[in-house]
Amino acid sequence: MIGHPERLRTDHPELALLIHMDGQGTPAQKHATWRAVRAARPAGVPLGWKNFYDEDNPTFTPARTMAKRPRPVMVFYQ
């Protein structure tokens, strides 16, 4: 949850910045969260994705996860 995204500074060369999407629920709910996060992110900032073993119904497979566009650069499982 980024408050005031317009204030987010992405010009720190010593940091690897990533926006992490961790929506949970049905595939439709996860896709809706992905669209919202993707639309709000600063230009050029890569995205990460989280799959939940217990909260997602069903949990995305690795192939389905990597089919997202833009492709997540980091994938988390919890």
GROMACS elastic network, one bead per residue, 0.5 to 0.9 nm:
[ bonds ]
;  ai    aj funct       b0    kb
    2     5     6  0.58238   500
    2     8     6  0.82063   500
    3     6     6  0.86558   500
    3     7     6  0.84537   500
    3     8     6  0.87325   500
    4     7     6  0.56218   500
    4     8     6  0.72164   500
    5     8     6  0.51757   500
    5     9     6  0.88120   500
    5    40     6  0.78458   500
    5    41     6  0.78189   500
    5    42     6  0.78335   500
    6     9     6  0.82771   500
    6    42     6  0.82143   500
    8    42     6  0.80122   500
    9    12     6  0.73542   500
   10    13     6  0.82553   500
   10    15     6  0.86459   500
   10    17     6  0.71409   500
   10    42     6  0.79859   500
   10    44     6  0.89961   500
   10    45     6  0.78533   500
   11    14     6  0.89325   500
   11    15     6  0.86587   500
   12    15     6  0.56023   500
   12    16     6  0.82151   500
   12    17     6  0.86003   500
   13    16     6  0.75407   500
   17    45     6  0.66194   500
   17    46     6  0.73911   500
   18    45     6  0.61122   500
   18    46     6  0.53181   500
   18    47     6  0.56075   500
   18    48     6  0.65908   500
   18    73     6  0.84463   500
   18    74     6  0.85336   500
   19    37     6  0.80151   500
   19    38     6  0.87835   500
   19    41     6  0.72338   500
   19    45     6  0.69353   500
   19    46     6  0.63797   500
   19    48     6  0.59923   500
   19    49     6  0.87254   500
   20    37     6  0.86339   500
   20    46     6  0.87313   500
   20    47     6  0.58168   500
   20    49     6  0.58951   500
   20    50     6  0.74932   500
   20    74     6  0.83249   500
   20    75     6  0.88589   500
   21    30     6  0.89165   500
   21    33     6  0.75164   500
   21    34     6  0.66153   500
   21    37     6  0.68498   500
   21    38     6  0.88780   500
   21    47     6  0.71481   500
   21    48     6  0.58073   500
   21    50     6  0.62028   500
   22    30     6  0.82632   500
   22    33     6  0.83092   500
   22    34     6  0.86858   500
   22    48     6  0.83111   500
   22    49     6  0.60970   500
   22    51     6  0.72773   500
   22    52     6  0.84400   500
   22    76     6  0.86879   500
   23    29     6  0.74503   500
   23    30     6  0.54305   500
   23    31     6  0.86057   500
   23    32     6  0.87915   500
   23    33     6  0.59163   500
   23    34     6  0.76358   500
   23    49     6  0.84735   500
   23    50     6  0.73455   500
   23    51     6  0.83609   500
   23    52     6  0.89466   500
   23    56     6  0.88620   500
   24    27     6  0.83716   500
   24    29     6  0.69749   500
   24    30     6  0.58310   500
   24    33     6  0.85645   500
   24    50     6  0.83092   500
   24    51     6  0.75834   500
   24    52     6  0.69171   500
   24    55     6  0.60892   500
   24    56     6  0.54371   500
   24    57     6  0.84062   500
   25    28     6  0.79755   500
   25    29     6  0.57983   500
   25    30     6  0.63197   500
   25    52     6  0.86453   500
   25    55     6  0.59723   500
   25    57     6  0.57731   500
   25    58     6  0.80363   500
   25    59     6  0.87734   500
   26    29     6  0.51617   500
   26    30     6  0.62656   500
   26    31     6  0.86044   500
   26    55     6  0.87825   500
   26    56     6  0.59847   500
   26    57     6  0.50901   500
   26    58     6  0.67460   500
   26    59     6  0.85887   500
   27    30     6  0.50492   500
   27    31     6  0.60249   500
   27    32     6  0.85476   500
   27    56     6  0.78124   500
   27    57     6  0.72334   500
   27    58     6  0.73699   500
   27    59     6  0.84666   500
   27    60     6  0.79319   500
   28    31     6  0.51033   500
   28    32     6  0.61766   500
   28    33     6  0.87019   500
   29    32     6  0.51424   500
   29    33     6  0.63138   500
   29    34     6  0.86411   500
   30    33     6  0.51388   500
   30    34     6  0.61156   500
   30    35     6  0.86725   500
   30    56     6  0.85959   500
   31    35     6  0.61881   500
   31    36     6  0.86747   500
   32    35     6  0.51993   500
   32    36     6  0.63330   500
   32    37     6  0.87185   500
   33    36     6  0.51220   500
   33    37     6  0.61064   500
   33    38     6  0.84024   500
   34    37     6  0.51978   500
   34    38     6  0.58833   500
   34    39     6  0.84254   500
   34    49     6  0.84613   500
   34    68     6  0.89594   500
   35    38     6  0.51148   500
   35    39     6  0.60426   500
   35    40     6  0.86430   500
   36    39     6  0.52031   500
   36    40     6  0.62592   500
   36    41     6  0.87294   500
   37    40     6  0.52331   500
   37    41     6  0.61096   500
   37    47     6  0.86610   500
   38    41     6  0.55212   500
   38    42     6  0.87762   500
   38    47     6  0.76812   500
   38    70     6  0.84880   500
   39    42     6  0.85210   500
   41    44     6  0.82827   500
   41    45     6  0.67255   500
   41    46     6  0.85724   500
   41    47     6  0.85626   500
   42    45     6  0.58431   500
   43    46     6  0.87158   500
   46    70     6  0.83218   500
   46    71     6  0.87055   500
   46    72     6  0.71124   500
   46    73     6  0.65878   500
   46    74     6  0.88844   500
   47    70     6  0.77077   500
   47    71     6  0.76543   500
   47    72     6  0.51114   500
   47    73     6  0.61309   500
   47    74     6  0.72642   500
   48    71     6  0.84594   500
   48    73     6  0.56955   500
   48    75     6  0.57289   500
   48    76     6  0.77206   500
   49    65     6  0.77542   500
   49    72     6  0.60413   500
   49    73     6  0.82016   500
   49    74     6  0.65125   500
   49    76     6  0.62383   500
   49    77     6  0.87168   500
   50    65     6  0.89658   500
   50    74     6  0.85713   500
   50    75     6  0.57419   500
   50    77     6  0.57349   500
   50    78     6  0.73790   500
   51    55     6  0.85777   500
   51    56     6  0.70478   500
   51    59     6  0.62507   500
   51    60     6  0.64983   500
   51    61     6  0.87589   500
   51    65     6  0.83229   500
   51    75     6  0.76152   500
   51    76     6  0.61563   500
   51    78     6  0.64133   500
   52    55     6  0.54146   500
   52    56     6  0.53694   500
   52    57     6  0.87992   500
   52    59     6  0.62874   500
   52    60     6  0.84566   500
   52    76     6  0.83812   500
   52    77     6  0.57957   500
   53    56     6  0.63007   500
   53    57     6  0.85450   500
   53    58     6  0.83191   500
   53    59     6  0.58751   500
   53    60     6  0.89479   500
   53    77     6  0.71382   500
   53    78     6  0.61108   500
   54    57     6  0.78293   500
   54    58     6  0.88142   500
   54    59     6  0.78705   500
   54    78     6  0.81932   500
   55    58     6  0.84203   500
   55    59     6  0.79893   500
   56    60     6  0.78151   500
   57    60     6  0.83505   500
   58    61     6  0.88161   500
   60    63     6  0.79873   500
   60    64     6  0.58646   500
   60    65     6  0.59695   500
   61    64     6  0.51754   500
   61    65     6  0.61185   500
   61    66     6  0.86317   500
   62    65     6  0.50307   500
   62    66     6  0.61320   500
   62    67     6  0.85812   500
   62    75     6  0.89063   500
   63    66     6  0.52395   500
   63    67     6  0.62000   500
   64    67     6  0.51180   500
   64    68     6  0.71171   500
   65    68     6  0.58311   500
   65    71     6  0.81848   500
   65    72     6  0.79701   500
   65    75     6  0.80979   500
   66    69     6  0.80658   500
   66    70     6  0.89716   500
   66    71     6  0.58132   500
   66    72     6  0.67397   500
   66    75     6  0.87046   500
   67    70     6  0.84077   500
   67    71     6  0.66028   500
   67    72     6  0.89023   500
   68    71     6  0.51131   500
   68    72     6  0.70187   500
   69    72     6  0.75539   500
   70    73     6  0.88972   500
   71    74     6  0.89590   500
   72    75     6  0.66441   500
